[in-house]
Amino acid sequence: MKNFLKNIKMGTANSEKKQIPSIYIALGMLVFFFLIFSIVNPSFFKRYNIMTIGTASVILLAVGLGQVFAILTGGIDLSVGGIMSLVSVVFMITLEPLGYGAYPVSLAAGLAAGFLNGFLNSKLRIPSFITTLGTGGIFISIAFMISEKPLSAPASRFDILELVNGSVGGVKNIMIIGLVIFALFFVIQKYTITGRHIMFLGSNEKMSWMSGLDIFKLRVVAFTLSGLGAGLAGIMLSATLYSGYSTLGTVYVLNSIATVVVGGTAMTGGAGGVLNTLVGALILSVLNNGMNVIGVDVYAQQSFLGVLIIIAVAISFDRKKLTVIK
């Protein structure tokens, strides 16, 4: 037992040592981009635009907070876009008959999808890349079969969507929800045994197995949390757009991964986490908003994002874990 606890502490300590420089680099990038866009266009710094950035970052943050748990194990979740799409359709369908009950039902759909990913990945020992690539397509197909056309929120239920779209004291509800989601995932990662074990699993899977950790359970929990994040993002995006459809979340597959790696979380697992993802979501939101404000072409924006992802992965990638780069 003493050796087991020592291994856990060593794994956590090593991951935190790797996290410190990456989070500082990410924060430096955030400040740099913020200053550049503010200088180029003074309107970027106006309160309305800041609120717009904050609102946009919440959806990125939610899906990224789920994705980061899958990546911390050394895996990846390519089904988050499909989960978001499926959840958006379920939310719109259940909004009329269930009212506020549509929120927990839709969230349960996201959790179930995440659990399925974790179960297939662990039980069948199929790589997460293949597992989630397949299930992501399945989730989109189910959403399309439920409704071939985009669904709009009924006008009689607009008041229910105010839970997301309303505001309290001048602060939008969606931003408050984002802070609550961040706090929840932060507590799970930092202050629960399962969160610490997930970090340890990503740091050294062989040592985790030798220490007696339940690898199956940890992977299932990690991907279920990914489903939870994608489900929350799907509900919020659907509520803000007053609609849901089968391809709503497809763009968030790349964006969720970008949010995680730009924040400094290593794709090899075990280093980074929730705090890094918050910074990553802010960086991407500032970039998207700033480039739109100064008039950068949309295709150039995608190119810049691709370069940024490559640089972020190159900085945070732990080459010691892989003897061969494939």
C-alpha positions in Angstrom: 0.0 0.0 0.0 2.9 2.4 0.8 4.5 1.7 -2.6 1.1 2.2 -4.2 0.6 5.6 -2.6 4.2 6.6 -3.4 3.6 5.8 -7.1 0.5 7.9 -7.1 2.3 10.8 -5.6 5.2 10.5 -8.0 2.9 10.3 -11.0 1.0 13.4 -9.8 4.1 15.3 -9.0 5.7 14.5 -12.4 2.5 15.6 -14.2 2.4 18.9 -12.3 6.1 19.6 -13.0 5.3 19.2 -16.7 2.2 21.3 -16.4 3.8 24.5 -14.9 5.8 25.6 -18.1 2.9 24.6 -20.4 0.4 26.7 -18.5 2.7 29.7 -18.4 3.3 29.4 -22.2 -0.4 29.3 -22.8 -1.1 32.3 -20.6 1.7 34.2 -22.4 0.0 33.4 -25.7 -3.4 34.6 -24.4 -1.9 37.9 -23.2 0.0 38.3 -26.5 -3.0 37.8 -28.8 -5.2 40.0 -26.6 -2.7 42.8 -26.8 -2.1 42.5 -30.5 -5.8 42.5 -31.4 -6.4 45.4 -29.0 -3.7 47.5 -30.7 -4.8 46.7 -34.2 -8.5 47.4 -33.5 -9.3 49.4 -30.3 -13.0 48.2 -30.5 -11.7 44.7 -29.6 -11.3 45.8 -26.0 -14.9 47.1 -25.7 -17.2 45.5 -23.1 -19.6 44.1 -25.6 -16.8 42.3 -27.5 -15.3 40.9 -24.3 -18.7 39.5 -23.3 -19.0 38.0 -26.8 -15.6 36.3 -26.4 -16.6 35.0 -22.9 -19.9 33.6 -24.3 -18.2 31.8 -27.2 -15.5 30.3 -24.9 -18.1 28.6 -22.7 -19.1 26.1 -25.3 -15.5 25.4 -26.3 -14.7 25.1 -22.6 -17.4 22.6 -21.9 -16.5 20.2 -24.8 -12.8 20.7 -24.1 -13.2 19.9 -20.4 -14.7 16.5 -21.4 -12.1 15.9 -24.1 -9.2 16.6 -21.7 -10.1 13.6 -19.5 -9.9 11.3 -22.5 -6.6 12.8 -23.6 -5.2 12.6 -20.0 -5.5 8.8 -20.2 -3.5 8.8 -23.4 -6.5 8.4 -25.6 -8.7 10.7 -27.6 -12.5 11.2 -28.2 -13.4 11.9 -31.8 -17.1 11.4 -31.1 -17.7 14.7 -29.2 -19.2 16.3 -32.4 -21.6 13.4 -32.9 -22.6 13.5 -29.2 -23.2 17.2 -29.4 -25.3 16.8 -32.5 -27.3 13.9 -31.0 -27.9 15.8 -27.7 -29.1 18.9 -29.6 -31.7 16.9 -31.5 -32.8 15.1 -28.3 -33.0 18.5 -26.5 -35.2 20.0 -29.2 -37.5 17.0 -29.4 -38.1 16.8 -25.6 -38.3 20.5 -25.0 -42.0 20.7 -25.9 -43.4 17.7 -23.9 -40.9 17.8 -21.0 -40.1 21.5 -20.5 -37.2 21.8 -18.0 -37.0 18.0 -18.0 -35.4 18.2 -21.4 -32.2 19.3 -19.7 -31.5 16.1 -17.7 -32.8 13.8 -20.4 -30.5 15.4 -23.0 -27.6 15.3 -20.5 -28.3 11.6 -19.9 -28.0 11.0 -23.6 -24.5 12.5 -23.5 -23.5 10.5 -20.5 -24.7 7.3 -22.1 -22.8 8.0 -25.3 -19.6 8.6 -23.3 -20.1 5.5 -21.3 -20.5 3.5 -24.5 -17.2 4.9 -25.8 -15.4 4.0 -22.6 -16.9 0.5 -22.4 -16.0 -0.4 -26.0 -12.5 1.1 -25.7 -11.8 -0.8 -22.5 -13.7 -4.0 -22.8 -12.9 -4.8 -26.5 -9.5 -3.2 -26.3 -10.0 -1.2 -29.4 -7.9 2.0 -29.7 -9.9 5.1 -28.7 -9.1 6.7 -32.1 -11.0 3.9 -33.9 -13.7 3.5 -31.3 -14.7 7.1 -31.1 -14.3 7.6 -34.9 -16.9 4.9 -35.4 -19.3 5.8 -32.6 -19.2 9.5 -33.7 -20.6 8.5 -37.1 -23.2 6.3 -35.4 -24.3 9.2 -33.1 -24.7 11.5 -36.1 -26.7 8.8 -38.0 -29.0 8.3 -35.0 -29.6 12.1 -34.8 -30.3 12.2 -38.6 -32.7 9.2 -38.3 -34.6 11.0 -35.4 -35.0 14.1 -37.5 -33.8 14.5 -41.1 -34.4 18.3 -40.9 -33.2 20.9 -38.4 -35.5 21.3 -35.5 -36.5 24.7 -34.1 -37.4 25.4 -30.5 -41.2 26.1 -30.2 -42.0 29.7 -29.4 -44.0 28.5 -26.4 -40.9 27.1 -24.8 -38.5 30.1 -25.3 -38.8 30.9 -21.6 -37.2 27.5 -20.7 -34.2 28.4 -22.9 -33.7 31.5 -20.8 -32.0 29.2 -18.3 -29.1 29.4 -20.7 -29.8 32.6 -22.6 -30.9 34.9 -19.8 -28.7 37.0 -17.5 -28.3 37.8 -13.8 -27.0 41.2 -12.8 -25.7 42.0 -16.3 -23.8 38.7 -16.4 -25.1 36.1 -18.9 -26.3 32.8 -17.5 -24.2 30.8 -20.0 -21.1 32.4 -18.5 -22.2 31.5 -15.0 -22.9 27.9 -16.2 -19.5 27.8 -17.7 -17.9 28.7 -14.3 -19.9 26.0 -12.6 -18.9 23.4 -15.2 -15.2 24.4 -14.8 -15.4 24.2 -11.0 -17.0 20.7 -11.2 -14.4 19.3 -13.6 -11.6 21.0 -11.7 -12.7 19.4 -8.4 -13.0 16.0 -10.1 -9.5 16.2 -11.5 -7.7 17.7 -8.5 -9.6 16.6 -5.5 -11.0 13.1 -6.2 -9.1 9.8 -6.1 -10.5 8.9 -9.5 -9.2 12.2 -11.0 -5.7 11.6 -9.6 -5.7 8.0 -10.8 -6.7 9.1 -14.3 -3.6 11.4 -14.3 -1.5 8.5 -13.0 -2.8 6.2 -15.7 -1.9 8.7 -18.4 1.6 9.2 -16.9 2.4 5.5 -16.8 -0.2 2.8 -17.7 2.1 -0.1 -16.9 2.9 1.2 -13.4 -0.8 1.9 -12.9 -1.6 -1.7 -13.7 1.2 -3.0 -11.4 -0.2 -0.7 -8.6 -3.5 -2.4 -8.8 -5.6 0.4 -10.4 -8.8 -0.6 -12.2 -7.8 0.5 -15.7 -11.2 -0.5 -17.1 -13.0 1.6 -14.6 -10.7 4.6 -15.1 -11.1 4.6 -18.9 -14.9 4.3 -18.7 -15.0 7.2 -16.2 -12.8 9.3 -18.4 -14.9 8.8 -21.6 -18.1 9.2 -19.6 -16.8 12.6 -18.5 -16.0 13.4 -22.1 -19.6 12.5 -23.0 -20.8 14.8 -20.1 -18.8 17.7 -21.4 -20.0 17.2 -25.0 -23.6 16.8 -23.8 -23.4 20.1 -21.8 -21.9 21.8 -24.9 -24.6 20.4 -27.1 -27.4 21.7 -24.8 -25.9 25.2 -24.6 -25.2 25.5 -28.3 -28.7 24.2 -29.2 -30.2 26.6 -26.7 -28.3 29.7 -28.0 -29.2 28.8 -31.6 -32.8 27.8 -30.7 -32.4 24.8 -32.9 -30.8 21.3 -33.2 -29.7 19.2 -36.1 -27.6 16.2 -37.0 -24.4 18.0 -37.9 -24.5 20.8 -35.3 -21.4 19.7 -33.4 -19.1 18.3 -36.2 -16.8 21.4 -36.2 -16.2 20.9 -32.5 -14.2 17.7 -32.9 -11.1 19.6 -34.1 -11.9 22.6 -31.9 -12.1 20.5 -28.7 -8.7 18.9 -29.4 -7.3 22.3 -30.2 -8.7 23.7 -27.0 -6.9 21.0 -25.0 -3.5 21.0 -26.7 -3.2 24.8 -27.2 -3.8 25.1 -23.4 -0.7 22.9 -22.9 -2.1 19.4 -22.1 0.1 16.7 -23.6 -1.5 14.4 -26.2 0.6 11.6 -24.7 -1.5 11.9 -21.5 -0.7 12.4 -17.8 0.2 16.1 -18.1 -2.0 19.2 -18.2 -5.7 19.2 -17.3 -8.7 21.3 -16.6 -6.9 24.6 -15.9 -4.9 24.3 -19.1 -8.2 23.7 -21.0 -9.7 26.9 -19.6 -6.8 28.9 -20.9 -6.9 27.0 -24.3 -10.7 27.9 -24.7 -9.9 31.6 -24.0 -7.0 31.5 -26.5 -9.2 30.1 -29.3 -12.1 32.4 -28.6 -9.8 35.4 -28.6 -8.2 34.3 -31.8 -11.5 33.6 -33.6 -13.0 36.8 -32.5 -9.9 38.9 -33.1 -9.3 37.6 -36.6 -12.9 38.3 -37.4 -12.7 41.8 -36.0 -9.6 42.7 -38.1 -11.0 41.0 -41.2 -8.8 37.9 -41.6 -10.0 35.6 -44.3 -11.8 32.5 -42.9 -9.5 30.1 -44.8 -6.4 31.9 -43.5 -7.9 31.5 -40.0 -8.0 27.7 -40.4 -4.4 27.7 -41.6 -3.3 29.7 -38.6 -5.2 27.4 -36.2 -3.5 24.4 -37.8 -0.1 25.9 -37.3 -0.9 26.8 -33.7 -2.0 23.2 -33.0 1.2 21.8 -34.5 3.3 24.2 -32.4 1.3 23.4 -29.2 1.7 19.6 -29.7 5.4 20.0 -30.4 5.9 21.9 -27.2 3.8 19.6 -24.9 4.5 16.2 -26.5 6.3 13.8 -24.2 8.7 12.0 -26.6 10.0 9.8 -23.8 6.8 7.8 -23.8 7.1 6.8 -27.5 10.2 5.0 -28.9 8.8 5.4 -32.4 6.9 8.3 -33.9 4.3 6.9 -36.3 
